Amino acid sequence: MLKHDADYLRAFKLAVLIPTVAAAAAVIVGLCWRWISEFIPPCMFETITGLNCMACGATRATFALARGDLLTAVYYNPLYVVLLGWALYLYIRLVLSLIVRPYRKYSFSLTLSQGIAVSAVCIAFTLIRNMSFYRVIFY
């Protein structure tokens, strides 16, 4: 077996494993969300500072998405829903590249510019969601 074949098989297994795990998790969360939510601790950042972090509401958004309620998920944490959409885009791009160019070397890491952009968006979202106009719109 060539090195390219091993890389292709590893990438293909990952491409199959990701939606399988995501579907199983969505079914479990969708069926058991009321029971699971009782065991989730409060946000430590919000407990200490009284401010919302960038991930506040992501758990509730996950429960809403597992029930198929996109608007409620966006209400709880719009950045989380956007980042999930971006991850879905990257996944679809990976699968299409596996189909179109099966012998290409696969890299699953972010570039530096993507990492900086995501970090800047997360910091900006954290600052904006704690301003009074955001609270008037969403709360």
Backbone hydrogen bonds in HBPLUS format (Angstrom, degrees):
<---DONOR---> <-ACCEPTOR-->    atom                        ^
c    i                          cat <-CA-CA->   ^        H-A-AA   ^      H-
h    n   atom  resd res      DA  || num        DHA   H-A  angle D-A-AA Bond
n    s   type  num  typ     dist DA aas  dist angle  dist       angle   num
A0006-ALA N   A0002-LEU O   3.15 MM   4  6.54 154.3  2.22 149.8 156.1     1
A0007-ASP N   A0003-LYS O   2.98 MM   4  6.28 158.4  2.03 151.2 157.1     2
A0008-TYR N   A0004-HIS O   2.86 MM   4  6.03 157.9  1.90 148.2 154.7     3
A0009-LEU N   A0005-ASP O   2.90 MM   4  6.10 162.4  1.93 148.8 153.4     4
A0010-ARG N   A0006-ALA O   2.98 MM   4  6.13 157.8  2.03 145.9 152.0     5
A0011-ALA N   A0007-ASP O   2.94 MM   4  6.13 161.9  1.97 149.0 153.9     6
A0012-PHE N   A0008-TYR O   2.81 MM   4  5.99 155.6  1.87 150.0 157.6     7
A0013-LYS N   A0009-LEU O   2.87 MM   4  6.02 157.8  1.92 147.1 152.8     8
A0014-LEU N   A0010-ARG O   3.05 MM   4  6.26 156.0  2.11 144.4 150.8     9
A0015-ALA N   A0011-ALA O   2.90 MM   4  6.13 150.2  1.99 142.9 151.6    10
A0016-VAL N   A0012-PHE O   3.03 MM   4  6.31 136.8  2.22 142.0 152.8    11
A0017-LEU N   A0013-LYS O   2.81 MM   4  5.95 152.8  1.88 147.3 155.9    12
A0018-ILE N   A0014-LEU O   3.05 MM   4  6.03 165.6  2.07 153.0 154.0    13
A0021-VAL N   A0017-LEU O   2.95 MM   4  6.11 167.5  1.97 160.8 162.9    14
A0022-ALA N   A0018-ILE O   2.95 MM   4  6.09 164.2  1.97 153.4 158.7    15
A0023-ALA N   A0019-PRO O   2.84 MM   4  5.84 156.2  1.89 140.9 147.1    16
A0024-ALA N   A0020-THR O   3.04 MM   4  6.20 161.2  2.07 145.5 150.8    17
A0025-ALA N   A0021-VAL O   2.89 MM   4  6.06 161.1  1.92 151.1 156.6    18
A0026-ALA N   A0022-ALA O   2.91 MM   4  6.05 153.4  1.98 143.6 151.1    19
A0027-VAL N   A0023-ALA O   3.00 MM   4  6.21 155.0  2.06 147.5 153.6    20
A0028-ILE N   A0024-ALA O   3.01 MM   4  6.24 165.3  2.03 150.5 154.5    21
A0029-VAL N   A0025-ALA O   2.85 MM   4  5.97 169.0  1.86 152.5 156.0    22
A0030-GLY N   A0026-ALA O   2.79 MM   4  5.73 154.6  1.85 139.8 148.2    23
A0031-LEU N   A0027-VAL O   2.96 MM   4  6.07 149.8  2.05 145.6 152.5    24
A0032-CYS N   A0028-ILE O   2.91 MM   4  5.91 155.9  1.97 149.3 156.3    25
A0033-TRP N   A0029-VAL O   2.95 MM   4  5.01 107.6  2.49 146.7 146.9    26
A0036-ILE N   A0032-CYS O   2.90 MM   4  6.01 168.7  1.91 165.1 168.9    27
A0037-SER N   A0033-TRP O   3.00 MM   4  5.87 157.1  2.06 141.3 147.0    28
A0038-GLU N   A0035-TRP O   3.37 MM   3  5.73 149.2  2.48 104.7 112.5    29
A0039-PHE N   A0036-ILE O   3.06 MM   3  5.74 156.2  2.12 120.3 126.5    30
A0047-THR N   A0043-CYS O   2.97 MM   4  6.14 151.4  2.05 143.7 152.6    31
A0048-ILE N   A0044-MET O   2.94 MM   4  6.07 156.2  1.99 148.8 153.6    32
A0049-THR N   A0045-PHE O   2.89 MM   4  5.92 169.9  1.90 152.8 156.2    33
A0050-GLY N   A0046-GLU O   2.78 MM   4  4.61 138.9  1.95 118.5 130.4    34
A0056-CYS N   A0053-CYS O   3.34 MM   3  5.38 159.4  2.39 101.9 107.8    35
A0058-ALA N   A0055-ALA O   2.89 MM   3  5.34 160.1  1.93 142.7 141.7    36
A0061-ALA N   A0057-GLY O   2.82 MM   4  5.98 149.6  1.91 145.3 155.2    37
A0062-THR N   A0058-ALA O   2.83 MM   4  6.03 146.3  1.95 140.2 148.9    38
A0063-PHE N   A0059-THR O   2.99 MM   4  6.35 158.1  2.04 149.6 154.9    39
A0064-ALA N   A0060-ARG O   2.91 MM   4  6.16 155.2  1.98 145.0 152.2    40
A0065-LEU N   A0061-ALA O   2.83 MM   4  6.07 157.6  1.88 148.5 154.5    41
A0066-ALA N   A0062-THR O   2.88 MM   4  6.09 151.6  1.96 147.3 155.3    42
A0067-ARG N   A0063-PHE O   3.14 MM   4  6.41 134.5  2.36 137.7 148.9    43
A0067-ARG N   A0064-ALA O   3.15 MM   3  5.14 130.9  2.40  94.2 107.3    44
A0069-ASP N   A0064-ALA O   2.81 MM   5  5.08 162.4  1.84 151.7 145.7    45
A0068-GLY N   A0065-LEU O   2.94 MM   3  4.75 148.2  2.04  95.8 106.1    46
A0073-ALA N   A0069-ASP O   3.23 MM   4  6.44 152.8  2.31 141.6 149.5    47
A0074-VAL N   A0070-LEU O   2.94 MM   4  6.24 155.8  2.00 154.0 160.1    48
A0075-TYR N   A0071-LEU O   2.96 MM   4  6.18 149.4  2.06 141.9 150.8    49
A0076-TYR N   A0072-THR O   2.97 MM   4  6.26 153.7  2.04 149.0 154.9    50
A0077-ASN N   A0073-ALA O   3.04 MM   4  6.28 171.7  2.05 156.2 157.5    51
A0081-VAL N   A0077-ASN O   3.40 MM   4  6.76 157.3  2.45 149.1 154.6    52
A0082-VAL N   A0078-PRO O   3.03 MM   4  6.30 157.3  2.09 149.3 155.7    53
A0083-LEU N   A0079-LEU O   2.82 MM   4  6.07 161.5  1.85 155.4 160.4    54
A0084-LEU N   A0080-TYR O   2.90 MM   4  6.12 148.5  2.00 144.3 153.2    55
A0085-GLY N   A0081-VAL O   2.98 MM   4  6.23 149.6  2.08 141.3 149.6    56
A0086-TRP N   A0082-VAL O   2.90 MM   4  6.24 148.3  2.00 145.8 155.0    57
A0087-ALA N   A0083-LEU O   2.91 MM   4  6.14 155.9  1.97 143.7 150.0    58
A0088-LEU N   A0084-LEU O   2.91 MM   4  6.16 149.8  2.00 143.2 151.7    59
A0089-TYR N   A0085-GLY O   2.92 MM   4  6.20 151.6  2.01 143.6 151.3    60
A0090-LEU N   A0086-TRP O   2.92 MM   4  6.26 160.3  1.95 152.3 156.9    61
A0091-TYR N   A0087-ALA O   2.93 MM   4  6.14 151.1  2.01 143.5 151.8    62
A0092-ILE N   A0088-LEU O   2.91 MM   4  6.17 163.6  1.93 152.5 156.3    63
A0093-ARG N   A0089-TYR O   2.89 MM   4  6.12 157.9  1.94 150.6 157.2    64
A0094-LEU N   A0090-LEU O   2.94 MM   4  6.16 148.9  2.03 141.4 149.6    65
A0095-VAL N   A0091-TYR O   2.95 MM   4  6.30 162.9  1.98 156.4 159.9    66
A0096-LEU N   A0092-ILE O   2.93 MM   4  6.12 165.0  1.95 152.5 156.7    67
A0097-SER N   A0093-ARG O   2.93 MM   4  6.08 150.8  2.02 142.2 150.5    68
A0098-LEU N   A0094-LEU O   2.94 MM   4  6.23 142.5  2.09 144.8 155.4    69
A0099-ILE N   A0095-VAL O   3.09 MM   4  6.41 144.3  2.23 143.7 153.1    70
A0100-VAL N   A0096-LEU O   2.84 MM   4  6.02 170.9  1.85 156.6 159.0    71
A0101-ARG N   A0097-SER O   2.90 MM   4  5.39 152.0  1.98 131.4 140.4    72
A0104-ARG N   A0101-ARG O   3.45 MM   3  5.85 159.2  2.50 122.3 119.8    73
A0115-GLY N   A0111-THR O   3.02 MM   4  6.28 159.1  2.06 151.2 157.0    74
A0116-ILE N   A0112-LEU O   2.92 MM   4  6.18 158.6  1.97 153.2 158.7    75
A0117-ALA N   A0113-SER O   2.95 MM   4  6.06 159.4  1.99 143.4 149.4    76
A0118-VAL N   A0114-GLN O   2.92 MM   4  6.09 164.7  1.95 152.3 156.0    77
A0119-SER N   A0115-GLY O   2.98 MM   4  6.08 159.5  2.02 143.6 149.8    78
A0120-ALA N   A0116-ILE O   2.89 MM   4  6.07 160.0  1.93 150.6 155.9    79
A0121-VAL N   A0117-ALA O   2.98 MM   4  6.17 159.1  2.03 148.7 154.3    80
A0122-CYS N   A0118-VAL O   2.94 MM   4  6.13 158.3  1.99 148.8 154.8    81
A0123-ILE N   A0119-SER O   2.97 MM   4  6.19 160.7  2.01 151.3 156.1    82
A0124-ALA N   A0120-ALA O   2.92 MM   4  6.05 164.8  1.94 148.8 153.6    83
A0125-PHE N   A0121-VAL O   2.86 MM   4  5.97 158.9  1.90 148.1 154.2    84
A0126-THR N   A0122-CYS O   3.01 MM   4  6.16 155.8  2.07 143.7 150.0    85
A0127-LEU N   A0123-ILE O   3.02 MM   4  6.32 157.8  2.08 150.6 156.2    86
A0128-ILE N   A0124-ALA O   2.86 MM   4  6.06 165.6  1.88 154.4 158.7    87
A0129-ARG N   A0125-PHE O   2.88 MM   4  5.90 164.1  1.90 151.4 155.5    88
A0130-ASN N   A0127-LEU O   3.37 MM   3  5.58 150.1  2.46 101.6 109.9    89
A0131-MET N   A0128-ILE O   3.07 MM   3  5.36 168.0  2.09 115.1 117.8    90
A0135-ARG N   A0131-MET O   3.31 MM   4  6.67 159.3  2.36 151.8 157.5    91
A0136-VAL N   A0132-SER O   3.02 MM   4  6.30 146.9  2.13 148.9 158.2    92
A0137-ILE N   A0133-PHE O   3.15 MM   4  6.36 151.5  2.24 140.7 147.3    93
A0138-PHE N   A0134-TYR O   2.88 MM   4  6.08 174.0  1.89 162.0 163.1    94
A0139-TYR N   A0135-ARG O   2.83 MM   4  5.05 142.5  1.97 130.8 138.2    95
